[in-house]
Amino acid sequence: MADGRAHTGIHRARYRRIMRFAARAFTQIWWFELVLPRLGLARVAERTRDDRMLALAGGFRTLAVDLGGLMIKVGQFMSSRLDVLPPEITAELAALQDEVPAVPFDEIRLVAETELGMPLERAFASFDRMPVAAASLGQAHRATLLPADAADTGLSAVVVKVQRPGIDRIIDIDLAALRRVARWANRVRMVSARVDARALVEEFAQTSHEEVDYLHEAASGERFAEDFADDDRVTSPGVVWERTTRRVLTLEDVTAIKINDTKALREAGIDPREVASAFADVMLDQVFTHSFVHADPHPGNIFVTPVADDSPGTPKWRLTFIDFGMMAEVPDELRSGLRTLVIAVASRDSRGLVKAAQEIGVLLPSADTLELERALTMLFARFGGMGFNELRDVDPHELQDFAVEFGDSMRSLPVQFPEKLLLLMRAVSLTSGMCSALDPTFNIWEPVEPYAGKLLRDQGGHLLQDLGKQSLANAGVLWRMPTRVDTLIDRFEAGSLTFDISSLEHRLDRIIRVAYRAVSAVLFGGLLIGGVLLLGAVPPLGITLMCLSALPLLHALFGRR
């Protein structure tokens, strides 16, 4: 009982700390962004804005590190919201790492044994007390399967992910706080005009619940493996389902060379430039071929595994993906928009890029996009086709000035990225950065352009199919036309041709009634004004006209609609 009260007190304190931070942030924004400008002190707000935003982001970063749990995920999520937050905040939040102090082994043992329904000694031949990695939602330990399980699965060495004790309750507390903050935000016009805060929180909640469900992660891992079953370049860990639950995930230990360890790659005889090229191709395959994308491809989740098989045609190494808790599924409508976007980028078409943004749902169709088109035209003209190594040679002040101008153009529009698109953007950003680290001459346009060409060819094929279907439909209409015309003529000659105009008559009646009520409204105004004008000169007549004006007023208000 005492432990329960203690945990309840801790959870309440956690909730209150989140709400206090949010209240201070809203108060600061209200004072500087709303009150001071109305007092004629807008320059004070503008002059201090950058420092205040940095301080706000730094304060949240401290809060997230102290609380752990979902707060670190919130910071990582918001660091990708360039559509909502200025770059000063997103840059500060991007530095948040999902590494927190490890949970004592006895607490991890309790969660694992409760989930598996048996002591660890009966579930595994060995279980390492020291974690391989500790994250905000769980931590991983190396283990060895029992001989019988090893014989059944063909595996021996495994990694066991165990959720942190009480993480479900912590997630519920954090989401409750975030939902309340979102309600506050929606009451602020300058916020609600730019972003639907409640929708953002619900998108984040859905992603968080999926990430904390290890059964969902295991199923995603198997789906990923099926997508690349015939691709010798890619592999992923097998799942030991007999030792997997919602809170415990047991996977094949596939630890190998980290993808960003260029020294180890060269020592293994692997060219980092080839790894960069293959990695980019595999990520693009996920987007445009399989529509199921690993959304967290950071160095800790991608290994390069040397292959001992010297058979002709067998690759000397493979890319090994792990951690499928954060996956982006690309629905058909988003994939269609991405097709338009890639083609527009490849052809440096700013108007086509804006159209793609509207198709994806980033921009409302009614948005004034002239300024954005101008900014994109300048972007393509100045930086189009450049690799990161070429961008390094550009004057940093020029890049900074352009980034500020472009960011201002984006934030001036009604822009809000869907969650699935954000996950894709995260994946592309991490991929581009990783490839540039492996190969300084890497140019993201090079692997994209072949896909653009393929998409153009596919688009042409779909166009021909659509034209063919439309031609068949038109042919059917033309084939039936003579018979239908003959029937119509026969009915006309027999005098049996009738027209149903009841709906038209009904609409005409409504229009006439509205017109009568409008005349009554005009008559009311005339009588009332006339009465007011005559009230001083001929009081009885003025009062009479004002009283009579009530009749057309009643008809205008309550007449039959």
MOBELSUL-V535963 format. One record per residue. RES is the residue in three letters. SS is DSSP state (~ for helix, > for strand, _ for the rest). PHI is phi in degrees with one decimal (999 if undefined). BURIAL is I if it has 9 or more other C-alpha atoms within 8 Angstrom, else O. Layout:
res:RES ss:SS phi:PHI burial:BURIAL
res:RES ss:SS phi:PHI burial:BURIAL
//
This chain:
res:MET ss:_ phi:999 burial:O
res:ALA ss:~ phi:-63.7 burial:O
res:ASP ss:~ phi:-63.0 burial:O
res:GLY ss:~ phi:-63.5 burial:O
res:ARG ss:~ phi:-64.8 burial:O
res:ALA ss:~ phi:-63.2 burial:O
res:HIS ss:~ phi:-63.6 burial:O
res:THR ss:~ phi:-61.7 burial:O
res:GLY ss:~ phi:-63.1 burial:O
res:ILE ss:~ phi:-64.0 burial:O
res:HIS ss:~ phi:-66.0 burial:I
res:ARG ss:~ phi:-63.8 burial:O
res:ALA ss:~ phi:-63.4 burial:O
res:ARG ss:~ phi:-63.7 burial:I
res:TYR ss:~ phi:-60.0 burial:I
res:ARG ss:~ phi:-63.9 burial:O
res:ARG ss:~ phi:-66.1 burial:O
res:ILE ss:~ phi:-62.8 burial:I
res:MET ss:~ phi:-68.3 burial:I
res:ARG ss:~ phi:-63.7 burial:O
res:PHE ss:~ phi:-62.6 burial:I
res:ALA ss:~ phi:-64.9 burial:I
res:ALA ss:~ phi:-63.9 burial:O
res:ARG ss:~ phi:-63.2 burial:O
res:ALA ss:~ phi:-64.6 burial:I
res:PHE ss:~ phi:-65.1 burial:O
res:THR ss:~ phi:-62.4 burial:O
res:GLN ss:~ phi:-63.3 burial:O
res:ILE ss:~ phi:-63.6 burial:I
res:TRP ss:~ phi:-60.7 burial:I
res:TRP ss:~ phi:-67.0 burial:I
res:PHE ss:~ phi:-80.1 burial:I
res:GLU ss:~ phi:-96.1 burial:I
res:LEU ss:~ phi:-117.6 burial:I
res:VAL ss:~ phi:-74.8 burial:I
res:LEU ss:~ phi:-58.8 burial:I
res:PRO ss:~ phi:-58.8 burial:I
res:ARG ss:~ phi:-72.8 burial:O
res:LEU ss:_ phi:-91.5 burial:O
res:GLY ss:_ phi:81.5 burial:O
res:LEU ss:_ phi:-114.6 burial:I
res:ALA ss:~ phi:-61.6 burial:I
res:ARG ss:~ phi:-65.4 burial:O
res:VAL ss:~ phi:-62.8 burial:O
res:ALA ss:~ phi:-63.5 burial:I
res:GLU ss:~ phi:-66.6 burial:O
res:ARG ss:~ phi:-67.2 burial:O
res:THR ss:~ phi:-100.0 burial:O
res:ARG ss:~ phi:-61.3 burial:O
res:ASP ss:~ phi:-59.2 burial:O
res:ASP ss:~ phi:-64.5 burial:O
res:ARG ss:~ phi:-65.8 burial:O
res:MET ss:~ phi:-63.8 burial:I
res:LEU ss:~ phi:-63.1 burial:I
res:ALA ss:~ phi:-63.7 burial:O
res:LEU ss:~ phi:-64.0 burial:I
res:ALA ss:~ phi:-64.9 burial:I
res:GLY ss:~ phi:-63.9 burial:I
res:GLY ss:~ phi:-64.6 burial:O
res:PHE ss:~ phi:-67.8 burial:I
res:ARG ss:~ phi:-60.9 burial:I
res:THR ss:~ phi:-62.5 burial:O
res:LEU ss:~ phi:-58.8 burial:I
res:ALA ss:~ phi:-64.4 burial:I
res:VAL ss:~ phi:-65.6 burial:I
res:ASP ss:~ phi:-68.5 burial:O
res:LEU ss:~ phi:-84.5 burial:O
res:GLY ss:_ phi:63.7 burial:I
res:GLY ss:_ phi:57.1 burial:I
res:LEU ss:~ phi:-78.2 burial:I
res:MET ss:~ phi:-63.6 burial:I
res:ILE ss:~ phi:-64.3 burial:I
res:LYS ss:~ phi:-64.6 burial:I
res:VAL ss:~ phi:-61.6 burial:I
res:GLY ss:~ phi:-61.1 burial:I
res:GLN ss:~ phi:-65.1 burial:I
res:PHE ss:~ phi:-63.6 burial:I
res:MET ss:~ phi:-70.8 burial:I
res:SER ss:_ phi:-65.3 burial:I
res:SER ss:_ phi:-97.1 burial:I
res:ARG ss:_ phi:-89.8 burial:I
res:LEU ss:_ phi:-65.1 burial:I
res:ASP ss:_ phi:-75.9 burial:I
res:VAL ss:_ phi:-112.4 burial:I
res:LEU ss:_ phi:-111.0 burial:I
res:PRO ss:_ phi:-70.5 burial:O
res:PRO ss:~ phi:-63.0 burial:O
res:GLU ss:~ phi:-60.6 burial:I
res:ILE ss:~ phi:-75.5 burial:I
res:THR ss:~ phi:-62.6 burial:I
res:ALA ss:~ phi:-65.3 burial:I
res:GLU ss:~ phi:-67.5 burial:I
res:LEU ss:~ phi:-73.0 burial:I
res:ALA ss:~ phi:-62.7 burial:I
res:ALA ss:_ phi:-79.2 burial:O
res:LEU ss:_ phi:-65.5 burial:I
res:GLN ss:_ phi:-109.6 burial:O
res:ASP ss:_ phi:-87.4 burial:O
res:GLU ss:_ phi:-119.4 burial:O
res:VAL ss:_ phi:-134.3 burial:I
res:PRO ss:_ phi:-56.9 burial:O
res:ALA ss:_ phi:-71.2 burial:O
res:VAL ss:_ phi:-77.3 burial:I
res:PRO ss:_ phi:-53.6 burial:O
res:PHE ss:~ phi:-60.5 burial:O
res:ASP ss:~ phi:-61.7 burial:O
res:GLU ss:~ phi:-71.6 burial:I
res:ILE ss:~ phi:-65.1 burial:I
res:ARG ss:~ phi:-57.9 burial:I
res:LEU ss:~ phi:-60.9 burial:O
res:VAL ss:~ phi:-62.8 burial:I
res:ALA ss:~ phi:-63.8 burial:I
res:GLU ss:~ phi:-69.1 burial:I
res:THR ss:~ phi:-64.1 burial:O
res:GLU ss:~ phi:-68.7 burial:I
res:LEU ss:~ phi:-81.0 burial:I
res:GLY ss:_ phi:75.5 burial:O
res:MET ss:_ phi:-162.3 burial:O
res:PRO ss:_ phi:-63.8 burial:O
res:LEU ss:~ phi:-60.0 burial:I
res:GLU ss:~ phi:-66.1 burial:O
res:ARG ss:~ phi:-88.0 burial:O
res:ALA ss:~ phi:-86.9 burial:I
res:PHE ss:_ phi:-136.2 burial:I
res:ALA ss:_ phi:-69.9 burial:I
res:SER ss:> phi:-150.5 burial:O
res:PHE ss:> phi:-146.9 burial:I
res:ASP ss:> phi:-72.4 burial:O
res:ARG ss:> phi:-70.8 burial:O
res:MET ss:> phi:-85.0 burial:O
res:PRO ss:> phi:-72.7 burial:I
res:VAL ss:> phi:-72.7 burial:O
res:ALA ss:> phi:-153.4 burial:O
res:ALA ss:> phi:-124.5 burial:I
res:ALA ss:_ phi:-125.5 burial:I
res:SER ss:_ phi:-69.6 burial:I
res:LEU ss:_ phi:-104.6 burial:I
res:GLY ss:> phi:-172.1 burial:I
res:GLN ss:> phi:-146.1 burial:I
res:ALA ss:> phi:-116.5 burial:I
res:HIS ss:> phi:-131.3 burial:I
res:ARG ss:> phi:-78.5 burial:I
res:ALA ss:> phi:-152.2 burial:I
res:THR ss:> phi:-127.6 burial:I
res:LEU ss:_ phi:-72.8 burial:I
res:LEU ss:_ phi:-65.5 burial:I
res:PRO ss:~ phi:-52.8 burial:O
res:ALA ss:~ phi:-65.7 burial:O
res:ASP ss:~ phi:-66.9 burial:I
res:ALA ss:~ phi:-63.3 burial:I
res:ALA ss:~ phi:-67.0 burial:O
res:ASP ss:~ phi:-69.9 burial:O
res:THR ss:~ phi:-96.7 burial:O
res:GLY ss:_ phi:76.0 burial:O
res:LEU ss:_ phi:-119.1 burial:I
res:SER ss:_ phi:-131.6 burial:I
res:ALA ss:> phi:-77.6 burial:I
res:VAL ss:> phi:-136.1 burial:I
res:VAL ss:> phi:-118.8 burial:I
res:VAL ss:> phi:-111.1 burial:I
res:LYS ss:> phi:-94.4 burial:I
res:VAL ss:> phi:-125.2 burial:I
res:GLN ss:> phi:-69.9 burial:I
res:ARG ss:_ phi:-65.5 burial:I
res:PRO ss:_ phi:-59.4 burial:O
res:GLY ss:_ phi:72.3 burial:O
res:ILE ss:~ phi:-66.1 burial:I
res:ASP ss:~ phi:-61.7 burial:O
res:ARG ss:~ phi:-66.5 burial:O
res:ILE ss:~ phi:-62.4 burial:I
res:ILE ss:~ phi:-62.1 burial:I
res:ASP ss:~ phi:-61.5 burial:O
res:ILE ss:~ phi:-62.9 burial:I
res:ASP ss:~ phi:-63.7 burial:I
res:LEU ss:~ phi:-68.5 burial:I
res:ALA ss:~ phi:-62.0 burial:O
res:ALA ss:~ phi:-64.2 burial:I
res:LEU ss:~ phi:-65.5 burial:I
res:ARG ss:~ phi:-65.6 burial:I
res:ARG ss:~ phi:-68.7 burial:O
res:VAL ss:~ phi:-61.5 burial:I
res:ALA ss:~ phi:-63.1 burial:I
res:ARG ss:~ phi:-64.5 burial:I
res:TRP ss:~ phi:-59.7 burial:O
res:ALA ss:~ phi:-61.8 burial:I
res:ASN ss:~ phi:-69.3 burial:I
res:ARG ss:_ phi:-86.2 burial:O
res:VAL ss:_ phi:-94.6 burial:O
res:ARG ss:~ phi:-59.8 burial:O
res:MET ss:~ phi:-66.8 burial:O
res:VAL ss:~ phi:-88.0 burial:I
res:SER ss:~ phi:-64.2 burial:I
res:ALA ss:_ phi:-71.3 burial:O
res:ARG ss:_ phi:-102.7 burial:I
res:VAL ss:_ phi:-154.7 burial:I
res:ASP ss:_ phi:-90.5 burial:I
res:ALA ss:~ phi:-62.9 burial:I
res:ARG ss:~ phi:-63.5 burial:I
res:ALA ss:~ phi:-63.2 burial:O
res:LEU ss:~ phi:-59.4 burial:I
res:VAL ss:~ phi:-64.2 burial:I
res:GLU ss:~ phi:-66.7 burial:O
res:GLU ss:~ phi:-60.6 burial:I
res:PHE ss:~ phi:-64.9 burial:I
res:ALA ss:~ phi:-62.4 burial:I
res:GLN ss:~ phi:-61.7 burial:O
res:THR ss:~ phi:-61.7 burial:I
res:SER ss:~ phi:-66.1 burial:I
res:HIS ss:~ phi:-64.2 burial:O
res:GLU ss:~ phi:-67.2 burial:I
res:GLU ss:~ phi:-69.2 burial:I
res:VAL ss:~ phi:-87.7 burial:I
res:ASP ss:_ phi:-96.1 burial:I
res:TYR ss:~ phi:-69.7 burial:I
res:LEU ss:~ phi:-66.0 burial:I
res:HIS ss:~ phi:-64.5 burial:I
res:GLU ss:~ phi:-63.6 burial:I
res:ALA ss:~ phi:-62.7 burial:I
res:ALA ss:~ phi:-64.3 burial:O
res:SER ss:~ phi:-63.9 burial:I
res:GLY ss:~ phi:-62.4 burial:I
res:GLU ss:~ phi:-69.6 burial:I
res:ARG ss:~ phi:-64.3 burial:O
res:PHE ss:~ phi:-59.8 burial:I
res:ALA ss:~ phi:-62.6 burial:I
res:GLU ss:~ phi:-65.8 burial:O
res:ASP ss:~ phi:-59.6 burial:O
res:PHE ss:_ phi:-111.5 burial:I
res:ALA ss:_ phi:-61.0 burial:O
res:ASP ss:_ phi:-102.0 burial:O
res:ASP ss:_ phi:-109.8 burial:O
res:ASP ss:_ phi:-70.3 burial:I
res:ARG ss:_ phi:-81.4 burial:I
res:VAL ss:> phi:-128.5 burial:I
res:THR ss:> phi:-145.0 burial:I
res:SER ss:> phi:-152.1 burial:I
res:PRO ss:_ phi:-71.7 burial:I
res:GLY ss:_ phi:-75.1 burial:O
res:VAL ss:> phi:-100.4 burial:I
res:VAL ss:_ phi:-95.2 burial:I
res:TRP ss:~ phi:-65.9 burial:O
res:GLU ss:~ phi:-65.6 burial:O
res:ARG ss:~ phi:-120.7 burial:I
res:THR ss:_ phi:-128.0 burial:I
res:THR ss:_ phi:-135.6 burial:I
res:ARG ss:_ phi:-64.4 burial:I
res:ARG ss:_ phi:-112.1 burial:I
res:VAL ss:> phi:-132.4 burial:I
res:LEU ss:> phi:-127.5 burial:I
res:THR ss:> phi:-111.4 burial:I
res:LEU ss:> phi:-128.2 burial:I
res:GLU ss:> phi:-57.3 burial:I
res:ASP ss:_ phi:-79.9 burial:I
res:VAL ss:_ phi:-113.9 burial:O
res:THR ss:_ phi:-54.7 burial:O
res:ALA ss:_ phi:-147.7 burial:O
res:ILE ss:> phi:-77.5 burial:I
res:LYS ss:> phi:-62.0 burial:I
res:ILE ss:_ phi:-61.5 burial:I
res:ASN ss:_ phi:-94.4 burial:O
res:ASP ss:_ phi:-87.6 burial:O
res:THR ss:~ phi:-64.0 burial:I
res:LYS ss:~ phi:-63.4 burial:O
res:ALA ss:~ phi:-65.6 burial:O
res:LEU ss:~ phi:-62.6 burial:I
res:ARG ss:~ phi:-65.0 burial:I
res:GLU ss:~ phi:-63.7 burial:O
res:ALA ss:_ phi:-87.7 burial:O
res:GLY ss:_ phi:76.6 burial:O
res:ILE ss:_ phi:-111.1 burial:I
res:ASP ss:_ phi:-82.0 burial:O
res:PRO ss:~ phi:-57.5 burial:I
res:ARG ss:~ phi:-66.1 burial:I
res:GLU ss:~ phi:-67.0 burial:O
res:VAL ss:~ phi:-62.8 burial:I
res:ALA ss:~ phi:-60.0 burial:I
res:SER ss:~ phi:-64.0 burial:I
res:ALA ss:~ phi:-65.9 burial:I
res:PHE ss:~ phi:-61.7 burial:I
res:ALA ss:~ phi:-61.6 burial:I
res:ASP ss:~ phi:-62.8 burial:I
res:VAL ss:~ phi:-66.2 burial:I
res:MET ss:~ phi:-65.7 burial:I
res:LEU ss:~ phi:-67.8 burial:I
res:ASP ss:~ phi:-59.7 burial:I
res:GLN ss:~ phi:-61.6 burial:I
res:VAL ss:~ phi:-72.8 burial:I
res:PHE ss:~ phi:-99.4 burial:O
res:THR ss:~ phi:-105.5 burial:O
res:HIS ss:~ phi:-98.1 burial:I
res:SER ss:_ phi:58.4 burial:I
res:PHE ss:> phi:-146.2 burial:I
res:VAL ss:> phi:-121.9 burial:I
res:HIS ss:> phi:-69.4 burial:I
res:ALA ss:_ phi:-93.6 burial:I
res:ASP ss:_ phi:-133.8 burial:I
res:PRO ss:_ phi:-84.0 burial:I
res:HIS ss:_ phi:-83.5 burial:I
res:PRO ss:~ phi:-56.1 burial:I
res:GLY ss:~ phi:-72.9 burial:O
res:ASN ss:~ phi:-107.2 burial:I
res:ILE ss:> phi:-128.9 burial:I
res:PHE ss:> phi:-115.4 burial:I
res:VAL ss:> phi:-109.6 burial:I
res:THR ss:> phi:-106.6 burial:I
res:PRO ss:> phi:-61.7 burial:O
res:VAL ss:_ phi:-111.7 burial:O
res:ALA ss:_ phi:-80.0 burial:O
res:ASP ss:_ phi:-67.6 burial:O
res:ASP ss:_ phi:-98.4 burial:O
res:SER ss:_ phi:-62.5 burial:O
res:PRO ss:_ phi:-58.7 burial:O
res:GLY ss:_ phi:85.6 burial:O
res:THR ss:_ phi:-85.2 burial:O
res:PRO ss:_ phi:-65.2 burial:O
res:LYS ss:_ phi:-81.8 burial:I
res:TRP ss:> phi:-157.6 burial:I
res:ARG ss:> phi:-134.1 burial:I
res:LEU ss:> phi:-88.9 burial:I
res:THR ss:> phi:-110.6 burial:I
res:PHE ss:> phi:-97.3 burial:I
res:ILE ss:_ phi:-132.6 burial:I
res:ASP ss:_ phi:61.8 burial:O
res:PHE ss:_ phi:-105.6 burial:I
res:GLY ss:_ phi:-73.7 burial:I
res:MET ss:_ phi:-118.2 burial:I
res:MET ss:> phi:-121.0 burial:I
res:ALA ss:> phi:-113.3 burial:I
res:GLU ss:> phi:-93.2 burial:O
res:VAL ss:_ phi:-100.6 burial:I
res:PRO ss:_ phi:-68.5 burial:O
res:ASP ss:~ phi:-58.9 burial:O
res:GLU ss:~ phi:-67.6 burial:O
res:LEU ss:~ phi:-70.6 burial:I
res:ARG ss:~ phi:-64.4 burial:I
res:SER ss:~ phi:-62.9 burial:O
res:GLY ss:~ phi:-64.5 burial:I
res:LEU ss:~ phi:-65.7 burial:I
res:ARG ss:~ phi:-61.0 burial:I
res:THR ss:~ phi:-61.5 burial:I
res:LEU ss:~ phi:-64.5 burial:I
res:VAL ss:~ phi:-63.6 burial:I
res:ILE ss:~ phi:-63.2 burial:I
res:ALA ss:~ phi:-64.8 burial:I
res:VAL ss:~ phi:-65.3 burial:I
res:ALA ss:~ phi:-63.6 burial:I
res:SER ss:_ phi:-96.4 burial:O
res:ARG ss:_ phi:56.1 burial:I
res:ASP ss:_ phi:-103.4 burial:I
res:SER ss:~ phi:-66.1 burial:I
res:ARG ss:~ phi:-66.1 burial:O
res:GLY ss:~ phi:-64.3 burial:I
res:LEU ss:~ phi:-68.0 burial:I
res:VAL ss:~ phi:-64.4 burial:I
res:LYS ss:~ phi:-60.7 burial:I
res:ALA ss:~ phi:-62.8 burial:I
res:ALA ss:~ phi:-61.5 burial:I
res:GLN ss:~ phi:-69.1 burial:I
res:GLU ss:~ phi:-65.9 burial:I
res:ILE ss:~ phi:-71.7 burial:I
res:GLY ss:_ phi:105.1 burial:I
res:VAL ss:_ phi:-71.6 burial:I
res:LEU ss:> phi:-114.4 burial:I
res:LEU ss:_ phi:-70.9 burial:I
res:PRO ss:_ phi:-57.9 burial:O
res:SER ss:_ phi:-84.6 burial:O
res:ALA ss:_ phi:-66.0 burial:O
res:ASP ss:_ phi:-79.8 burial:O
res:THR ss:_ phi:-105.8 burial:O
res:LEU ss:~ phi:-61.1 burial:O
res:GLU ss:~ phi:-65.0 burial:O
res:LEU ss:~ phi:-66.3 burial:I
res:GLU ss:~ phi:-59.8 burial:I
res:ARG ss:~ phi:-62.7 burial:I
res:ALA ss:~ phi:-64.8 burial:I
res:LEU ss:~ phi:-67.6 burial:I
res:THR ss:~ phi:-60.4 burial:I
res:MET ss:~ phi:-63.7 burial:O
res:LEU ss:~ phi:-61.4 burial:I
res:PHE ss:~ phi:-65.3 burial:I
res:ALA ss:~ phi:-65.9 burial:O
res:ARG ss:~ phi:-92.9 burial:O
res:PHE ss:~ phi:-119.3 burial:O
res:GLY ss:_ phi:-58.4 burial:O
res:GLY ss:_ phi:85.1 burial:O
res:MET ss:_ phi:-75.7 burial:I
res:GLY ss:_ phi:-88.2 burial:I
res:PHE ss:~ phi:-66.1 burial:I
res:ASN ss:~ phi:-66.1 burial:I
res:GLU ss:~ phi:-72.9 burial:O
res:LEU ss:~ phi:-64.8 burial:I
res:ARG ss:_ phi:-64.0 burial:O
res:ASP ss:_ phi:-85.8 burial:O
res:VAL ss:_ phi:-78.6 burial:O
res:ASP ss:_ phi:-55.1 burial:O
res:PRO ss:~ phi:-56.4 burial:O
res:HIS ss:~ phi:-64.9 burial:O
res:GLU ss:~ phi:-65.6 burial:O
res:LEU ss:~ phi:-61.7 burial:I
res:GLN ss:~ phi:-64.6 burial:O
res:ASP ss:~ phi:-62.1 burial:O
res:PHE ss:~ phi:-67.1 burial:O
res:ALA ss:~ phi:-62.1 burial:O
res:VAL ss:~ phi:-64.0 burial:O
res:GLU ss:~ phi:-64.1 burial:O
res:PHE ss:~ phi:-66.2 burial:I
res:GLY ss:~ phi:-63.5 burial:I
res:ASP ss:~ phi:-61.9 burial:O
res:SER ss:~ phi:-62.7 burial:I
res:MET ss:~ phi:-66.5 burial:I
res:ARG ss:~ phi:-74.1 burial:I
res:SER ss:_ phi:-80.8 burial:O
res:LEU ss:_ phi:-101.1 burial:I
res:PRO ss:_ phi:-74.8 burial:I
res:VAL ss:> phi:-110.3 burial:I
res:GLN ss:_ phi:-152.7 burial:I
res:PHE ss:_ phi:-79.0 burial:I
res:PRO ss:_ phi:-62.5 burial:O
res:GLU ss:~ phi:-58.1 burial:I
res:LYS ss:~ phi:-64.2 burial:I
res:LEU ss:~ phi:-68.7 burial:I
res:LEU ss:~ phi:-61.2 burial:I
res:LEU ss:~ phi:-62.9 burial:I
res:LEU ss:~ phi:-64.2 burial:I
res:MET ss:~ phi:-62.3 burial:O
res:ARG ss:~ phi:-61.3 burial:I
res:ALA ss:~ phi:-62.7 burial:I
res:VAL ss:~ phi:-65.5 burial:I
res:SER ss:~ phi:-63.5 burial:O
res:LEU ss:~ phi:-63.9 burial:I
res:THR ss:~ phi:-62.9 burial:I
res:SER ss:~ phi:-61.9 burial:I
res:GLY ss:~ phi:-64.0 burial:O
res:MET ss:~ phi:-65.4 burial:I
res:CYS ss:~ phi:-64.9 burial:I
res:SER ss:~ phi:-67.2 burial:I
res:ALA ss:~ phi:-69.4 burial:O
res:LEU ss:~ phi:-76.1 burial:I
res:ASP ss:_ phi:-138.7 burial:I
res:PRO ss:_ phi:-57.2 burial:O
res:THR ss:_ phi:-92.5 burial:O
res:PHE ss:_ phi:-62.3 burial:I
res:ASN ss:_ phi:-124.0 burial:I
res:ILE ss:~ phi:-61.2 burial:O
res:TRP ss:~ phi:-69.7 burial:I
res:GLU ss:~ phi:-62.8 burial:O
res:PRO ss:~ phi:-73.0 burial:I
res:VAL ss:~ phi:-75.9 burial:I
res:GLU ss:~ phi:-60.9 burial:I
res:PRO ss:~ phi:-59.9 burial:O
res:TYR ss:~ phi:-66.5 burial:O
res:ALA ss:~ phi:-61.1 burial:I
res:GLY ss:~ phi:-62.6 burial:I
res:LYS ss:~ phi:-63.7 burial:O
res:LEU ss:~ phi:-63.6 burial:I
res:LEU ss:~ phi:-62.4 burial:I
res:ARG ss:~ phi:-65.3 burial:O
res:ASP ss:~ phi:-62.5 burial:O
res:GLN ss:~ phi:-61.8 burial:O
res:GLY ss:~ phi:-62.4 burial:O
res:GLY ss:~ phi:-63.5 burial:O
res:HIS ss:~ phi:-64.5 burial:O
res:LEU ss:~ phi:-62.7 burial:O
res:LEU ss:~ phi:-63.4 burial:O
res:GLN ss:~ phi:-63.2 burial:O
res:ASP ss:~ phi:-61.9 burial:O
res:LEU ss:~ phi:-63.1 burial:O
res:GLY ss:~ phi:-63.1 burial:O
res:LYS ss:~ phi:-63.1 burial:O
res:GLN ss:~ phi:-65.4 burial:O
res:SER ss:~ phi:-63.8 burial:O
res:LEU ss:~ phi:-62.6 burial:O
res:ALA ss:~ phi:-62.2 burial:O
res:ASN ss:~ phi:-62.9 burial:O
res:ALA ss:~ phi:-62.8 burial:O
res:GLY ss:~ phi:-62.6 burial:O
res:VAL ss:~ phi:-62.1 burial:O
res:LEU ss:~ phi:-64.0 burial:O
res:TRP ss:~ phi:-65.2 burial:O
res:ARG ss:~ phi:-84.4 burial:O
res:MET ss:~ phi:-60.4 burial:O
res:PRO ss:~ phi:-58.0 burial:O
res:THR ss:~ phi:-63.1 burial:O
res:ARG ss:~ phi:-67.2 burial:O
res:VAL ss:~ phi:-66.3 burial:O
res:ASP ss:~ phi:-59.1 burial:O
res:THR ss:~ phi:-60.5 burial:O
res:LEU ss:~ phi:-63.7 burial:I
res:ILE ss:~ phi:-64.8 burial:O
res:ASP ss:~ phi:-60.1 burial:O
res:ARG ss:~ phi:-66.5 burial:I
res:PHE ss:~ phi:-66.1 burial:I
res:GLU ss:~ phi:-67.0 burial:O
res:ALA ss:~ phi:-80.3 burial:O
res:GLY ss:_ phi:76.0 burial:O
res:SER ss:_ phi:-102.7 burial:O
res:LEU ss:_ phi:-82.6 burial:O
res:THR ss:_ phi:-123.3 burial:O
res:PHE ss:_ phi:-127.2 burial:O
res:ASP ss:_ phi:-92.5 burial:O
res:ILE ss:_ phi:-114.4 burial:O
res:SER ss:~ phi:-61.8 burial:O
res:SER ss:~ phi:-67.4 burial:O
res:LEU ss:~ phi:-66.9 burial:O
res:GLU ss:~ phi:-62.7 burial:O
res:HIS ss:~ phi:-62.5 burial:O
res:ARG ss:~ phi:-67.5 burial:O
res:LEU ss:~ phi:-63.4 burial:O
res:ASP ss:~ phi:-59.8 burial:O
res:ARG ss:~ phi:-64.2 burial:I
res:ILE ss:~ phi:-63.0 burial:O
res:ILE ss:~ phi:-64.3 burial:O
res:ARG ss:~ phi:-63.5 burial:I
res:VAL ss:~ phi:-62.3 burial:I
res:ALA ss:~ phi:-63.4 burial:O
res:TYR ss:~ phi:-59.7 burial:O
res:ARG ss:~ phi:-66.6 burial:I
res:ALA ss:~ phi:-64.8 burial:I
res:VAL ss:~ phi:-62.4 burial:O
res:SER ss:~ phi:-62.4 burial:I
res:ALA ss:~ phi:-63.9 burial:I
res:VAL ss:~ phi:-65.7 burial:O
res:LEU ss:~ phi:-62.8 burial:I
res:PHE ss:~ phi:-58.3 burial:I
res:GLY ss:~ phi:-62.4 burial:I
res:GLY ss:~ phi:-63.9 burial:O
res:LEU ss:~ phi:-64.6 burial:I
res:LEU ss:~ phi:-65.7 burial:I
res:ILE ss:~ phi:-65.1 burial:I
res:GLY ss:~ phi:-61.3 burial:I
res:GLY ss:~ phi:-63.4 burial:I
res:VAL ss:~ phi:-64.2 burial:I
res:LEU ss:~ phi:-67.5 burial:I
res:LEU ss:~ phi:-88.5 burial:I
res:LEU ss:_ phi:-61.3 burial:I
res:GLY ss:_ phi:-79.3 burial:O
res:ALA ss:_ phi:-79.7 burial:O
res:VAL ss:_ phi:-126.9 burial:O
res:PRO ss:~ phi:-53.1 burial:I
res:PRO ss:~ phi:-59.8 burial:O
res:LEU ss:~ phi:-65.9 burial:I
res:GLY ss:~ phi:-60.5 burial:I
res:ILE ss:~ phi:-65.5 burial:I
res:THR ss:~ phi:-62.3 burial:I
res:LEU ss:~ phi:-62.9 burial:I
res:MET ss:~ phi:-64.4 burial:I
res:CYS ss:~ phi:-68.6 burial:O
res:LEU ss:~ phi:-63.7 burial:I
res:SER ss:~ phi:-63.0 burial:I
res:ALA ss:~ phi:-66.7 burial:I
res:LEU ss:~ phi:-65.0 burial:O
res:PRO ss:~ phi:-64.3 burial:I
res:LEU ss:~ phi:-64.1 burial:I
res:LEU ss:~ phi:-61.5 burial:I
res:HIS ss:~ phi:-65.9 burial:I
res:ALA ss:~ phi:-64.3 burial:I
res:LEU ss:~ phi:-84.0 burial:O
res:PHE ss:~ phi:-120.1 burial:O
res:GLY ss:_ phi:-62.6 burial:O
res:ARG ss:_ phi:-60.0 burial:O
res:ARG ss:_ phi:-83.1 burial:O
//
